Amino acid sequence: MADKAVRAGTRAFIGSFTTAGGRGVTTADVDPGTGALTVTGATDAVADPSFLVPAPDGSVLYAVSERDEGAVAAFDITGGGPARLIGGPAPVRGAAPTHLTLAHGHVVTANYGSGSVSALPVGPDGAPRAASGVLRHRGAGPDPDRQDAPHAHQVVADPGGRWLLSVDLGTDSVHVHVLDPGTGGLIPHGETALRAGTGPRHLAFHPAGSHAYVVGELEATLTVCRWDAAAGALEAVAETPLLPVGAREPSHPSGIAVAGDGRHLWVAVRGDDSIAVLALDPAGERPRLVTTVPCGGHWPRDLALDPRGRRLYVANERSGDVTWFDLDPLTGVPSRAGSVDAPAASCVAFAREAAGPR
C-alpha cells in the first residue's frame, strides 16, 4: 500500500535560472509506469530558484534565490497547480546561495558568492524568517580565478542529523558545523582539507552513514571520506577518477546521487556532458568507474534519483531540458528513456503529494 501511494502521489519540481530564460519553479506530474514528466505549471515569483528542497511531509517547497542579494523562499505545494509563494523571500545575508537543507526547524543555505552558511528559522506557516545565524568560511585555494576566496557550494546534514557539513570550492575543504536549535546560531566544529585545487562542490553519504563522497568541480575526481558521526569528523582516504583516460577536457563535475542499496553512485559531468557510473564495494570505500554515458543534453548541472531509486533525472542547463534514464538494477548503467523542455534547468526535486491545501 505504501509503495502504491508513492507511485500515485509523486510530483517533480524543476528549478531554473530566470535571468537565463528559465521559468522559475516548474511543476510536473510523474508517470508511475514510465517516469515521464508532464509539466503542469510554473511560477517565476522568485528570481533564479536554482536549488529546491521539499519539506518531508510534501506540503512546502523551499528554494534559494541565487542572486547577489541572496534569499530563500517557501512555496505551498499542496494544490494541484503551480507552487504558491508563502509570504515573501527572506534574505540570507549572503551572496548567491546555491544550495539549502532543512535542519532543526531551520532552513540552512550555502552562499557561494560570500563563502558563508546561513540559518533561517521556519515559522508555523512554513515560511523562513529573518536569518538567525551566518557563519563565513575563511581561506583560499591555488586557482586564482575560482579559489580567490571561500565559496560555499553545498550544505547538508549528516545522516544522524546532528552535524551540518558545508562543502567549500574556494578553500578545498569540507567544514563541519553545529546548529544551535534554540538560538539558530551556527557554531564551527571542524574542517577537513582535501587535495588543493580539486574544488569540492557536492557531497553525498553512503546509506550506511559511514562514508561520504565529495565531487571535485575543478578536477574530475571523487574523494572518498570516512565519517565518524560520534566525533563529527570527516577523513579523506582515497580519490577515484570520474572520467576515463582521454575524455574531453576541461570537464566540471556537478551533482552526485548514491543508490539506496549502496551498490552504485552517479555523478553528472559538465563539459564531457556525461554521467559517470561508479560501482561501490560492500564497505563503500573503493568506488570503481564502470562507464560513462551521455547525459542527454548539454551542461548537466544536477541529477537526482526518483523516490523509488529506479530512475535518474538530469537537469541539462544549457540545452534546456530534463532527461530521465531507467537504471539497470544489476549494473547501475542508465538508459535514456525521455526528456522534457526546461529552459535553463538547474535541478530536479521530488515530493510526495500532501493531503490537501494548507
N, C-alpha and C positions, 0 to 999 in steps of 0.2 A: 504493500500500500504506500509506504514512504517513497519508494522508487517511482511509483506511478505519479505521485504528487510532484516530484522533481521534474519528470518529463513533461507534464502538462502545464506547469506553472513557472517555467524559466523564461526570463527576458534578458536580452543583451542591451548594453549601453555602450555607445561608441563616443569617445572623446575626440576632439579635433581642435585645430588652430583656426579660430575665426579670422584672424588677421591674414591668413593664407588662403581664404576661401572656404574654410570649414563651416559646417552647420552648427557648431557648438556641441551640445549633447544630443545625440541621435538615439532614439528608442527603436528596438526591433524585436519582433517575436522570433522564437527559436522553434523550428520544426522538430518535434520529438523524434521523428524517424530518421530524417536526413541531416539534421543540424543546420539546415538552410536558414538564413536570416531574411526576414521580411520587414523592411523599415515601416514604422507606423507613425513617426513624427519626429520633430526636432525642436530644440529651443536654443536661441543664441542670447539668452538672458545674461549669461556670464561670458566675458571675453576669454578666449584661449583656455577652455577647460581641458587641459592636456592629460590629466590623470584623474581617474574616477575610482571610488571605493563605495560599495553599498553597505548599509548597516546590516548586521547579521539577521535581523528579522525581515529584511526586504522592504522596509517602509520608506527609507530615506537613502538618497544617493548623495555622496559628498564629492566635490570637485575642486581642484585647485584652479586658480586663475593665474596662468603663467605670464604675468606682466611685471614691469619694473616695480610697480607698487602692488606687490602680490597680495592675493586674497584667497579665501576658501569659502565655498558656498554649499548650501544644502538644498536638495530638491525632494519634494514629495513624489514618490513613485508608486503610490497605492492606486492611482487612477489607471484607466485603460489607455490614455493618450500620452502626449509628451509630458516629460517631467515638469513639475510646477515648483518654481523657486519659493523657498520658505524664508521670509524676511529678505534681508539684503546680504551681499557678500561681506565677510568680516576680514579686515586687514590682518595679515600675518606678521606685520612689522619686519618684513624681509622682502628681498627681490627675487622674482622669477621662481616661485615654488614649482617643483617638478614632480613631487610625489607626496602622498599622505598615507596615514594609517590611523586606526582608532585604538585608543588605549585608555583604560581607567576613566571613562566618561569624558574624554578629550579627543579632539582631532589634532594630530601632530603632523606638521609639514616639514619637508626638506626643501630649503630655499637655495637653489643653485647660485643665483646671482650674488647673494650676500654671504654665502657659505655658512648658513645658520640653520637651526632647527627651532620651530615654534610650536607651542602648545596652546590650544584654544578650548575652553570648556564648552560642552554641548548643553544647551538649555532643554527644558521639558518638551519643547516643540520640535526638537531635533536640530535646530539651527545653532551654528557656532557663535559664541560670544567673543568679547574682546580678548586678545591674547593674554594669557596668564604667565607665560614664560617664554623667553627667547634666549637661546644659547648659541654663540658664534664659535665655529671652529677656528683653529689657528694653524698656520703653516703654509707650505707651497711645495711644488714639485719641479722636476727638471725641464718640463716643456714650457717655454716662455709664453706660448700663445694660449695654452689651455690650463696651465697649472701655476699661474702667477699668484694665485690666492686660493683660499678654501672655496670649494664648490660642492656643497652637499647635494647629492643627486637622489638619494632614496633614504627613507626611514621606515623600519619595520620593527614590530615587536617579536621577541623570541617566542618559541612555541609555548613556553610556560606563562608568558605574559608579564614576567617580572621586569625584563630589560627592554630598552629600545636601542636598536643598532642603526646608526646613520652611516651611509657609505659616501665617502668624500673623494670625488675625482681629482680635486686640486691638491690634496695632501697625500694621496696614495695610501689612504688608511681607512679603517672602519672604527668609528667611535661607539662606545657603549655608554648609555645614559640611563638615569633613573628618573621617572616622572613621579613627583610627589602628588598623590591623588587629592590631598587636602588643599594644597596651595596652587597646584598646577604648575609649580616650578620644575625646571629641568636641571638635574644635577649630574655633572660629568663623573663617570666611574672609571673608564679606561679607554685606551686607544691601541689598536693593532696595526703596525706598519706592514704594508705589502710592498712588493718589489717596486722600486722607484720607476716611474714612467709608464706603469700599466694603466693608470687612470681608472680605478674601480668605479663602476656605475651602479650595478644592481646586485643584490644578494638574495638567495633563496635557501631555505633549510631543507635538509633531508627529513622525510616524515618521522623518522625515529628521534629527531631532535639533537642528535649527537654531532652532526656535521653541517656546515654551511658552505655554499658555493658562491664565489664572487666573480662576476663578469668584469673583465677589463675592457674599457672602451678604446683606449689609445693603443693597446696591443690585443690581438685576438687570442686571449688566454682566459682560462678558467682557473682560479685559485681555490684549492680545497683547504678548508679550515676545520679544525676540531672546535667544538663548542662545549664549554663547561658551564652548565646552567647554574650550578650552585655558586660558583665564583663570579659568574658574569664575565668569563674570559674567553676570547677567541684567539686561536693559534693557527697560523698559516703553516701547512705541512707539505703541499705539493702544488705543481702547476700542470695544466694539460692544454695543448693547443686546441683551438676551436675550428681551425681550417687545415686542410691537407696541404702538403708541400706544393708550391706552385700556384696556390689560389690567388685571386685578384687582390692587389694591394693598392692604396690603403683600404682597410676594412675596419669598421667600427661596430663591434657587438653592442647590443642594447638590452633586450628583455630576456628573462630566463623563466622556465617553468620546470618543476620536478614532478614526476609521476607519483601518484598517491601510494603505489606499492613500492616505491624506492628503487625501481629497476632501470629507469631511464630519466634523462633530462634533455631539455631542448633550449637552444639559445638562438635568438634572431641576430643576424649579422648584416649590417648595412654596408654598402659598397660591393661586397660579394653578392648581396641580395639573396641570402640563403638561410636555411635553418640547419644548424648543427645538431646532429643527433648523437648523444653520448649514452653508452651503457654504463651502469653502476655495478660494482661488485657488492656482495651481501653486506659488507661493512660500510659501504658508501664512501670509501676513502680513495678509490682508484678509478676515476672516470676514464672511459676509453672512447675516443672518437670513432663512431661506427661509419657515418657517412654525412654528407650534406645534400640537401635537396633545395631546389629553387623555392623562394618564398611566395611566388605567385604574383609579385608586383615589384615595386622599386622602393627601397629605403624602409625596411621593416623596423619601425620604431619600437614596437612592443608585441608581445604574444601572450596568450592566455589559454589555459585548459578550460573546457566546459565543465560544469559541476560533476559530471559522471566520469571525467577523465578519459573519454573516448575520442575526443576531437580537440584539435588545436586551431586557434583563431589568431591570425596575424594582421596587425594594423600596418598597412603599407602607406607611409606618409606621402611620398612624392608621386606615386601613381594614383593615390586617392581611392583606395579600396580596402576592404577587409576580406581576406581569403581564408577559407576554412579547409581543414585537412582531416581525413579519417586516419586514425593511428593503428598500425599493426600491433595487436596485443602481445605478440612474441618479440618482435624486433624493435618496436617503437618508431619505425620509419613512417613518416607522414605521406599520405597520398592525397593530392589535391582533389577536393570534392565540389567546390563552388566559390563564388565571390559576390560581393555587393558593393556598389559605388559608395564611397565615403570620403569626400574631399578632405585632404589634409589630416587624415586619420592619425591618431596618436596612441590610442589604447582601446581595449575591449574589456568590459567587466560584465559579470553575470549576477543576477539576483533572482531568488525565488519570489514569486508574486505574493504580496501581502494579502491579508484577508479582506481589507476594504479601506475606504478613504479615511484619512486622519481626521 
